[in-house]
């Protein structure tokens, strides 16, 4: 009767579902928690009995067993035995010592594992004997270079030279003494077991000592007498409390008093406390007890693995629990906080709806269960509508106005009234595939139904509106305003507004492809893309991206967005324009679909294909993950090298290969890593590989950093790192550079001096050229030439030939003007120089009464308006051809041929005169004239040759006829151009 009243009282409370689960946890004492089983297929080859489990500072799990030791990193195992320094006989203890993972063998041997190899402690007969007898109660690291061992002989310290120092000695080997170190302090807590005082009364006393091994108090144990040979196990519980197991006695104590004492039905072979403060006690028979919150007197304890013979237990740094099973197996429980409840109505759940008044559960077999006011009502919808076939209940929605429940099964919609009447909402095959969503509209008493390729609005159990057909699969719908919707589709993100669909794929890459879900929080648009992750947008501008996180958004609560991804609950909120993200695992073992969750009060209710998980809100983020990333291997120029924090390398040791590993046992998938090499790239890069190569690194300082993303979606807190300095080669050292700089400066100084000399010489040549140009000008305007010109003009005037005299005088004026203009420049245009020569030749032709003809041949590839040459170089040789070549000949001919060869202008002056050396020249009336212009021009050529790299100058060649008689002269001028 009292039980019935208690049940009725509980049913009046809220959150009835959680109360039922809580009651069931009392009833079902024997449970098998979600766990993994590792064995031979995972490389574990212990052949029988595992004595001890430990974990090193890098996170690797070590097993001591009857054939040596094994290491296990969650992916692979390695055995150490006869080929190593590990003794061939069983190894009974393993723990993280001051120098590395330390092992105590059955024969008293002591060794530790460091930098990939085993190193033996030196031993003597005394140390071997004490260690052989001291393995009973265990050992721990103590101080900087010692270990502390608890044994039946007492407690003693062992240093790196295997020297023993007794802290508390017990000469009676049948009695016990022990010590353990907490995880919080390096101070030991000691104990001894003594039966000499109360042995006649079958009683024992357990004495507790302080860190100086002064006795504090004794525990009198009279009933259910343990054997004096039973093992004593101790463990730090927290809050300065510790646990002791001895036989079937389990004790919680501190330095002042006994807090709890419980006598169990079975003897205990090992104890441990996990990060959730659950106390685990392995039975010597089969199974293991778990006591939540370290409360050994509670009735809410559970017995796990009742058919397994277990030999050792260990709680790792991630909060997981390891159990050694006798038949060569290792059991791993990542967390007991989020365990599935697969009992009765709570199994095969596919949908759930919870509020303060009722709990509604839909199952995969079409069963619908409603719990209200302690009364459970069930509906077998699969039997009511037998033609459904696939009868999984996918969506539940409560119509509060009409007091009806909306239910979706595949592509059909049903309503369940308050009086239990089930009706189907008739529609003309609008839903091509299962109904994916049913959500209340924010405007009016309407509901949106989202099918595979259709969207409809219902009211009062009838479809009142259907949006235009959609030709691509829909995943989710989000109502923004009345007649305004965001649509997550398989091809892109779409928007429906005022009857118009808009494809957003062109606005950003995150909008392209399959959109899993869409949400709005604080005017930010959240888009989940199956290949690109989840992006956060503000007015189509991407402000945050979460790579590899494909999130199904479940609820917007105040300023927080909740979502489901890879078996984790994701929490997002905004702080100072930054998005804060935290992911918490629901259950580390879940490998099937999670349909969603609801938050009611202080409870989270998660729906999975395996069952229901209901946990208090305060449990979220409770476990701190201490997984770490390690650099496991380093290759320099393809050769293995011992990994150190700092490496100094030569310039040719610049090919690096770095292997790394994240020591986490929670994740069953490939771990995502991020890495960077400071000195090469400061930005993080991402990979699922466990090795990175760098080729041909330049001399300099580098720091490689890498971290892994654990199962919770959080990067390991402290990235693993290794630093390198690649020294420069000899020619890149500072002193070599200084010496080289001095030499280079000296060379530059010498070159500078040479350049100054060259400039001075060029300046001197330039001055000489100016002087010669001035002389050339005077030569062209010599009084003899002017006298002849004026004489010719006077002759024309005397003869009354006024027209000829005017032409002659005009040409003379133009010639003088052009000579004066050209003399102002070192280079003139070829066309101006040709005009000057034309005026000169015309005047000479008139002066000699047209006794010779001249022709100018200009190569068609030459642009005379572009090419520049020094002035007054050609005229002296034309003058020489007229005066000394043609003379008084009546049929003289002069040809000027010009062509360009690179930067040189080749000018050929060809005449058919007798030449200066011909005898007829002696009768020339102007024989007294000396060719001063040619001498000046020759000197100018010589100066220009010294000032230019190109070859310039003048060559004179005689022209002969067939009878080898002189038939004229060819003068070749090689003139520099500009």
Steps between C-alpha positions, in 0.01 A plus 500: 500500500783737586667425169179585312474831687863574414438429132189722498696774670778480245261498205368839606843649454628643179748327273333167550716340237818571692341368822413172328856470373632578847284224654608254233864568587432357847322194370754408235811454710679275253570701187750488218609857427586613151860390448758376253679170515861480388671166441728308266354670195629828643850366558457403866687175555524457874406130501302488814541718805541878520634597842509879477398793276675837484531808280811698414531877469435476126163330555599150383344213695742234634412148613708283731426133444644154528709534183644846542330827407287648223452861392171610343420843352141432394594405144784253528674290763862400543632207703826499692647179628812289465675721245477798732645564844160415646547179700367179350299423813172681577503876556262585780508879543508795259478871574633836381830543683740794519698386193222346292251214509636270773455122536561267793550135410404197703868425571567848636634655181441872445507677163350801326408589142630828359561634149390176338708251701518327836764591755576281803550633849817365662407236759661304780382208707341718767306712252391195300380325814303803625351572157408135459309509825387862455279460198198404703353843565640705215742781420488864397735775387627714786706816477739569214689171475341249738220249511313398811400137547243355740553142610440252775844598628396862536553809282833594344648736240710390202724755326653491152789287630259247652599604853226423754390722787230367732236749606308250709636153548295201604719210602207265511459410137154358552359839581444783257609854439432723205509845354331688219530844347204716413453664162499838674815493710837332523455425871449130575238357729603181675331211672588169672300195589570339835338195659726449800286690750153365425585174330328293765174680433536450124536875459742714305599861524570723200725789606513824299821709497572854392760602240775464763362160592384600845190295591176694484235245592410133462199326354374194687360237266332214687226347288524331157868451567726543195807289464824664599627402154227693322621784283449855621417758231482875545387786279461875530132597498528880519423763762797360697324164525633163398355153454641175638389152407610199704340168435128572481535819703466834325593814695491874428723698737701816539785604724264547793244225501312223323223648285338183364549128548319231307532124501424354156386154405817438301867570548654783303806456278545861380340844531505825302319835490417663166465870417128489568596398856349156454675240716563170321574180693598185309374178659735205542226281356333662198379851426563847634309734731453870424408749773389844368660806661730276706215417738556136601201492737251593233245249377532652155803296401523285188661169424648472148642213293372228731624228262849644456795393714689827550855538628588872501344845463633845407346845447680694226559872452197538271262364764469158338514176697712200392423148621725201440305182429660162560451364151754728338268799461490864595167675564474878460214713635542857373232648725227385733339841515309465172388138484202374301179388667367218281220370715134438431319782330826698471656271241490554123393861546477706183325818625423665831290792618534611864342790688403572857178300473566196289759286331430364150726235352497372142675176414642334191225235498216750477419493872400831659517537880351791692575541871283758674425534870662165564275322249660332202296462180628320192385509138607245242476721192654228288203271570241779464634590156632165372596626154771729636780248456793704633343602831781703660357805676724785390342827617274600790341842539235615748221722371418681825207694356311198368647274771617255236821312447651507150683181405703425186575150375703492179292707251176509699364740760265405784323691777417354840225683687477533877228231508726252320360527145765443232446669162713531188545835329404429141718641226562416136844343527658831578782341691739320267701306762474527880387813677820657628360774724186617669540837669256753642469823306582822680196663340154367566390153598689338216758225460757446226547150359824443315520202266777380275399735220203694633400753764144538630318694769227333708234643730244309702615173350464618140750614238428866428799589285757320287807678369599462133667172411864455587717283278775424755507332840423712805674443832380775734272805510534821701220756523635856521187708452152455363533364146882501532691172534858373487522157334797266545515285186728239352627739232527836683347738752176649369268773619127517442345847524166626369458203269851519350788251550853645504812284469782633723774280351652792309539714813753281683665157471354398838155530345588247226451125521298304754374722782428288807332767711452874547436711811486864615640631829546870583459608135769252395427236238644154575543267203608136534663366181572125479839551329615839627388501863290762675524867411368805682391794283415860561327650197656238268850566642667196654620593849574151642540146371517170684674255268393135503202585723175407324245600761128427525365799691249401767409796716550874544492582870541866595843589355612139455475273197500124562571235239592136443815387318684165504344383824573826679287785623634831366449827681553836327475850638638843413736701722643834382432418133678165536326162469570267794457130424508205737419138417416236760465129420160346562639149519841408373375165378209619288552396139138523383278792413407769752160635407499806723451623852284718717575717801239502774590682818837372617490183292628411153313220322689348206333270249718237332431189303640300793283662762458801721765700683376736772755698696497809723602826340774536762667190362577667168872588475568322826789288376827672417684329217872466562592341169831618357683505170853361477780514246591133467766493229746734330697431183785727389601441139302170512684370811333439838602751765425512871219748559610791718349838574780677314715396204797687352557387143750568226386675184476172306283333768196675365269213403268423793228238554297532821256236631246579772216336690220611730476278805123471529294186541157656469504562127438205272548705184802652337611801698520838329832676555605858454866592459728786405871562461578844640764643273327355193133576555326641808156378389358168624458226242282194542551130426391153606843358425747444780815615326619821333806555282698817438755502219795735442441732792712812493735582789318664786295438814189282486240370745264218402170484689223243472183422693217254453126547517363263762164328509342800671588719203760688705863546394754360743591778738879507462624432145795264472800689371859462395741782413771501235788726413648429158844655498609687188786364288853642531434756232190620686661552842537850641879508491504365147247762401709770672813389318307478175356845562848643552624336182197613303534855631866497408415379152232765472749761617750395236226492242388842616850639463524341157161646416611845613808471282283387214258789557788743508638349184158512336465860612839573351400329177171689505686828531732400219199402289346839567819667397520288186137568421577868532796452270281302262255786500778745422629261235160487335479876518865564400569826316608310187157339465317823580722690253418248225128519575496879497708497184248271333216726606688804361550313174129430468424864568761622250353276238160645577372166626304642786280190553795263536675739734190521720465118511869464574485765770187340656667158516806655652289667771316174577830310516653749741187492720490118514873477569457739791193307629663158477820621664306550826436124543721194532243297305253619238227329305614330186242688296642837617853390417386386153338840438825671593690274258242565229541879531875459492499269198256725312725801557813312389313370196405857401851624571651238272241572230334162533816309405406217735184331618426356845250244636399403853388142560332442842417146607123455527535353853641829629266762644697829463260675737597257779870421455754749638868537405782740593486810271766610247658155449398428140541845340883515506520178294241623252704819468814292444323295232397820318822696531760225475306221332284659234698824449445638154344184365204564274324173586556462872262292716477467876278242674418503874365162621376465858394183681480398864686210660392472863591820679739605220400703193708390201548790253675437166618799291587383149643729227638432149773765522871466428601528861755711679801293392421518127736714297216703358447627845813706469318714247206554734456871556404449864786268580618734772198416720577283800216259624496624860143366559609142434781526752260632764244230420767231529589628847132501595468137391800406709351666809161339442663159463665543837169598654278227344501124508389484134757526225478834314734668255578562132645283226609608148500254208610554135268389224663333195363421157555181300844623391608557859495874456368728768134572435399687817503491879272351770503645847322290770392681812378295802308759697354434852126553540276587788 
